[in-house]
Amino acid sequence: MIDGYLAGIRAGIRGALVAAAAVGLAVLVGGPATAGEASEFHSSDVPKAIPDNDVNGVNSTLTVQGLGAVGDVDVILDDLMHGCTPDLHIELTSPGGTTVTLINSSLENGILAGLSCPANFIGTVLDDESPMGLRDGVPPYTGRFTLTHESVGVRPLSRFIGENGDGVWTLNVSDRNADDIGTLNGWGLALVPAPPPAFASADVPKDIPDYDSAGISSTLEVPVSGSIEDLDLVLDNVSHTCVADLHFELRSPAGTTVVLIRSANGEADGILEGKGCPDNFIGTVLSDQATVNLVDGIAPYTGPYNVEHTRIDPMPLSRFNGENVRGTWRLTVSDHGADDTGTLNAWSLRPRLAPSLPCDGDFDHSGAVTIDELIKAVGNALRGCP
């Protein structure tokens, strides 16, 4: 009789608290962890005069310590005085030697080409995630602006993601036209450390056979349990001389298989169709929440991209939502075009799991139901325990 009584209590609790559970668990457990905070580093070797009409320009450096891998980088032009900013060409070089052109001069069809002569950058933050393009700003361009433009590509700062950010960064500013001069008075970087991959495959490297629709499969073991709220697939390193040939499928432990990228060769409507033969995926994060589509990226596609496209489901990774993350995941990569080869060197998964609380065991059926046992039943009901 007591079992029936307790079963009734459990059923009643579940029914009465189903709406409260969603709110209650969110309050008890909290939402997902917030993204890493940016640390700012500012140059101390300024001011520096920018020579007129000199392609060599001027270099200024700053040193970063204690960051590790770069997750995001913004360039802060605190104070760059110049009579004609469209004349300027600005490059940033990382400690690892990667040089990225941020702004081309008007003579190079740069982002400010065709404007008269707007003066100065004051409190200008160059930020890949900003919704406003620099060309749409008003001098002295105070605020946040993206540099995405045909002259420098999509999200140019994303090319630093994954590199070791510790060491000396160099900003080069050169004036590519005559008659205007200026001074770099202050600049800096806002750097966010990269989150470590939550779960990385140990079943790599694997060579991708040329022109073989069967391809190769690599597995990844997730040792923890939890309901998936969001999932990103990270192609940490896929070296291949024509990634447009590649087809990617991800299979969950529950058996759900999702096509994420269709080959542009041999299959209609591949996402990179018409893009030629771009090389490699390096630090490529396939994310339903990304604001830039993979078709708009440039090799090696470093950074977050969504893969919505013809014959690909909208938000395809959301098909895994609600499944238990625990178990063996399988990534299959196949090459559907001839003459190019490559290797799956590294991949990982970044799941965000629904908040959960541990079960508190079962209560004692042998005697009277105490308040403590009833509270335990309430807690277990909220936790979804059997």
C-alpha positions in Angstrom: 0.0 0.0 0.0 2.8 2.3 0.9 4.3 1.8 -2.6 1.1 2.9 -4.2 0.9 5.9 -1.9 4.5 6.9 -2.7 3.9 6.4 -6.4 0.9 8.7 -6.1 3.1 11.3 -4.4 5.7 11.0 -7.1 3.1 11.3 -9.9 1.5 14.3 -8.2 4.8 16.0 -7.7 5.8 15.6 -11.3 2.5 16.8 -12.6 2.2 19.8 -10.2 5.8 20.9 -10.6 6.4 20.4 -14.3 6.1 24.1 -15.1 8.0 25.1 -12.0 10.8 22.6 -12.7 12.0 24.5 -15.7 12.2 27.8 -13.8 13.4 26.1 -10.5 16.2 24.2 -12.1 17.4 27.3 -13.9 17.5 29.2 -10.6 19.1 26.4 -8.7 21.7 25.5 -11.2 22.2 28.6 -13.2 22.6 29.0 -17.0 25.7 28.1 -19.0 28.9 29.6 -18.1 29.6 33.0 -19.6 32.3 33.4 -22.2 35.8 34.3 -21.1 36.4 37.9 -20.4 38.7 39.9 -22.6 42.0 41.2 -21.3 43.4 44.4 -22.7 47.0 45.0 -23.5 48.3 48.4 -24.7 51.5 49.5 -26.4 54.0 51.5 -24.5 56.3 52.4 -27.4 54.2 55.2 -28.7 53.8 57.9 -30.0 55.3 57.1 -33.4 55.2 59.4 -36.4 53.7 57.9 -39.6 55.9 58.9 -42.5 54.2 60.3 -45.5 53.9 58.2 -48.7 56.1 55.4 -47.4 55.1 51.8 -47.8 57.4 50.7 -45.0 55.5 52.8 -42.5 56.1 52.5 -38.8 56.0 49.5 -36.4 54.8 49.5 -32.8 54.8 46.5 -30.5 53.1 45.3 -27.4 53.8 42.1 -25.3 51.1 39.7 -24.1 51.7 37.3 -21.2 49.5 34.7 -19.6 46.9 34.3 -22.4 47.6 31.0 -24.1 45.6 30.2 -27.2 43.6 33.0 -28.8 39.8 32.7 -28.8 39.1 36.2 -30.0 41.0 39.4 -30.8 39.9 43.0 -31.2 42.3 45.8 -32.2 41.9 49.1 -30.3 43.1 52.2 -32.1 43.0 54.4 -29.0 44.5 57.4 -30.8 45.7 57.5 -34.4 45.8 61.0 -35.7 46.0 61.4 -39.5 44.7 63.9 -42.0 43.4 61.3 -44.4 42.7 57.8 -43.0 41.9 56.3 -46.5 45.6 56.7 -47.2 46.5 54.2 -44.4 47.4 50.6 -44.7 47.3 48.7 -41.3 48.6 45.2 -40.6 48.9 43.2 -37.4 51.4 40.4 -36.9 51.1 37.8 -34.1 53.9 36.3 -32.0 53.6 33.3 -34.2 54.4 35.3 -37.3 50.9 35.5 -38.9 50.4 38.8 -40.6 46.9 40.0 -41.3 46.0 43.1 -43.3 43.2 44.9 -41.4 42.8 48.0 -43.6 44.0 48.5 -47.1 44.6 52.0 -48.4 42.3 53.6 -51.0 45.0 52.9 -53.6 44.5 49.2 -52.8 40.7 49.4 -53.0 40.5 49.5 -49.3 37.4 49.7 -47.1 37.5 53.6 -47.0 38.3 54.0 -50.7 36.3 56.7 -52.4 35.7 58.7 -49.3 37.1 62.2 -49.3 39.6 62.4 -46.4 38.0 61.5 -43.0 40.5 62.2 -40.3 41.7 60.2 -37.3 40.8 57.0 -35.5 39.9 57.8 -31.8 38.6 55.0 -29.6 38.1 52.8 -32.7 37.7 49.1 -31.9 38.2 46.7 -34.9 35.9 43.8 -34.0 34.9 40.9 -36.3 31.7 40.5 -34.4 30.5 44.1 -34.8 27.3 44.5 -37.0 28.6 47.8 -38.4 31.2 48.1 -41.1 34.0 50.6 -40.8 32.9 52.3 -44.0 29.5 53.0 -42.4 31.1 54.9 -39.5 31.6 58.6 -39.0 35.1 60.0 -38.2 36.8 59.7 -35.8 35.2 56.3 -35.9 34.7 56.0 -32.2 33.0 52.6 -31.4 33.1 49.1 -32.7 33.4 48.3 -36.4 33.9 45.1 -38.5 36.6 45.1 -41.2 34.9 42.5 -43.4 35.5 43.8 -47.0 36.5 42.4 -50.4 40.0 43.8 -49.9 40.7 41.9 -46.7 38.1 39.1 -46.6 35.6 37.9 -44.1 36.4 38.4 -40.4 40.2 39.0 -40.9 41.0 38.9 -37.2 39.7 35.4 -36.9 42.9 34.2 -38.6 44.6 34.5 -35.3 42.2 32.2 -33.5 43.9 29.2 -32.0 47.4 30.6 -32.1 49.4 31.1 -29.0 48.8 34.8 -28.1 51.7 35.1 -25.7 54.7 37.2 -27.0 55.2 40.2 -29.1 52.5 41.6 -31.4 53.4 44.2 -34.0 51.1 46.8 -35.6 52.4 48.3 -38.8 50.8 51.5 -40.1 51.9 52.9 -43.4 50.8 55.9 -45.5 50.4 54.9 -49.2 49.6 58.4 -50.6 51.2 61.8 -50.6 50.4 65.1 -48.8 49.0 63.9 -45.4 50.9 63.0 -42.2 49.9 61.6 -38.8 51.0 59.9 -35.6 50.1 56.6 -33.9 49.6 57.8 -30.3 48.0 54.7 -28.8 46.8 51.3 -29.6 46.1 48.0 -27.9 44.5 44.5 -28.2 41.5 43.0 -26.4 42.2 39.3 -26.2 40.0 36.4 -25.1 41.6 33.1 -24.4 40.2 30.1 -26.4 38.1 27.6 -24.5 39.8 24.2 -24.5 38.0 21.6 -26.6 35.5 19.9 -24.3 36.0 16.5 -25.9 38.7 15.8 -28.5 39.0 12.7 -30.6 42.0 10.4 -29.9 41.2 8.4 -33.1 43.3 10.6 -35.4 45.1 11.2 -37.7 43.3 9.4 -40.5 44.1 9.8 -44.2 41.1 10.6 -46.3 41.2 8.4 -49.5 40.8 10.2 -52.8 37.5 9.9 -54.6 36.0 7.4 -52.3 32.5 7.9 -51.1 32.9 5.5 -48.2 35.6 7.8 -46.8 37.0 7.3 -43.3 35.4 7.4 -39.8 36.9 8.7 -36.6 35.4 8.2 -33.2 35.3 10.3 -30.1 34.3 9.1 -26.6 32.3 11.4 -24.3 32.6 10.0 -20.7 29.9 12.1 -19.0 26.2 12.1 -19.2 23.9 15.0 -19.8 21.1 16.2 -22.1 22.5 18.3 -25.0 21.2 21.9 -25.3 23.6 22.9 -28.0 26.5 21.3 -29.8 29.4 22.6 -31.9 31.6 20.5 -34.1 35.2 21.8 -34.3 37.3 20.8 -37.2 40.6 21.6 -35.4 42.7 20.5 -38.3 41.7 18.9 -41.6 44.5 19.3 -44.1 43.2 18.8 -47.7 44.0 20.4 -51.0 40.4 20.8 -52.0 38.0 20.9 -49.1 35.1 21.6 -51.5 35.4 17.9 -52.4 34.7 16.8 -48.8 31.4 15.4 -47.3 31.0 15.4 -43.5 28.5 13.4 -41.4 28.3 13.3 -37.6 26.6 10.3 -35.8 25.6 10.5 -32.1 25.7 7.6 -29.6 21.9 7.4 -30.0 22.3 6.7 -33.7 21.2 10.1 -35.1 23.2 10.9 -38.3 23.4 14.5 -39.5 25.0 15.6 -42.8 26.8 18.9 -42.0 28.7 19.6 -45.3 27.9 18.2 -48.7 30.6 17.8 -51.3 30.5 20.3 -54.1 31.8 17.6 -56.4 29.5 14.9 -57.5 26.6 16.1 -55.4 24.2 18.9 -56.3 24.3 22.1 -54.2 27.4 21.5 -52.1 28.0 24.5 -49.8 31.4 25.3 -51.3 30.3 24.8 -54.9 31.8 27.4 -57.2 34.6 28.2 -54.7 37.3 26.5 -56.6 39.6 24.4 -54.4 40.2 26.1 -51.0 42.7 24.4 -48.8 42.2 23.1 -45.3 39.8 23.6 -42.3 41.9 24.9 -39.4 40.1 25.8 -36.2 36.7 25.7 -38.0 33.8 25.7 -35.6 30.5 24.5 -37.1 27.9 26.2 -35.0 24.2 26.7 -35.5 24.5 30.1 -33.7 27.3 31.5 -35.9 26.3 34.6 -37.8 28.5 33.9 -40.9 27.8 31.1 -43.3 30.6 28.8 -44.4 30.0 29.8 -48.0 31.1 33.4 -47.1 34.3 32.4 -45.4 37.8 32.1 -46.8 40.2 29.2 -46.3 41.3 27.9 -43.9 37.9 29.0 -42.4 39.1 29.7 -38.9 36.3 30.7 -36.6 32.6 30.0 -36.2 30.4 29.3 -39.2 26.9 28.0 -39.7 26.4 25.5 -42.5 22.8 26.1 -43.5 22.4 25.5 -47.2 20.3 23.8 -49.9 19.8 20.2 -48.9 21.1 20.9 -45.4 18.6 21.2 -42.5 18.3 24.6 -40.9 20.3 24.5 -37.7 21.4 20.9 -38.4 23.3 20.4 -35.2 20.1 21.1 -33.2 18.9 17.6 -34.3 21.1 16.3 -31.5 19.4 18.5 -28.8 17.8 16.5 -26.1 20.0 13.4 -26.6 22.4 12.1 -24.0 25.9 13.3 -24.9 27.5 10.2 -23.3 29.0 7.5 -25.6 30.8 7.1 -28.9 30.4 9.8 -31.5 31.5 9.1 -35.1 32.6 11.6 -37.7 32.7 10.4 -41.3 34.7 12.3 -43.9 34.6 11.3 -47.6 36.2 12.8 -50.7 33.8 12.9 -53.7 36.2 14.5 -56.2 39.4 13.2 -57.9 43.0 14.3 -57.7 43.1 15.8 -54.2 44.0 14.2 -50.9 44.2 15.0 -47.2 44.1 14.0 -43.6 41.7 14.4 -40.7 44.3 15.4 -38.1 42.1 16.6 -35.2 38.4 17.2 -34.4 36.4 17.8 -31.2 33.0 18.5 -29.8 31.8 21.4 -27.6 28.5 20.5 -26.1 26.4 22.7 -23.8 24.4 20.5 -21.5 21.1 21.1 -19.8 21.4 22.0 -16.1 21.0 18.9 -13.9 21.2 17.9 -10.3 22.3 14.5 -9.0 19.7 12.0 -7.9 19.4 11.5 -4.2 18.8 7.8 -4.1 15.5 6.2 -3.3 13.6 6.6 0.0 12.9 3.9 2.5 9.7 2.0 1.9 9.7 0.1 5.2 8.1 2.6 7.5 6.1 5.8 7.6 6.8 8.5 5.1 8.7 11.2 6.8 9.0 14.9 5.8 12.6 14.2 4.8 11.6 11.3 2.6 8.9 13.5 1.0 11.4 16.2 0.3 13.7 13.6 -1.2 10.9 12.5 -3.5 10.3 16.1 -4.5 13.9 16.7 -5.3 14.2 13.5 -7.3 11.0 14.3 -9.2 12.6 17.7 -10.2 15.7 15.9 -11.2 13.8 13.5 -13.5 15.0 10.5 -11.5 13.2 7.2 -11.8 
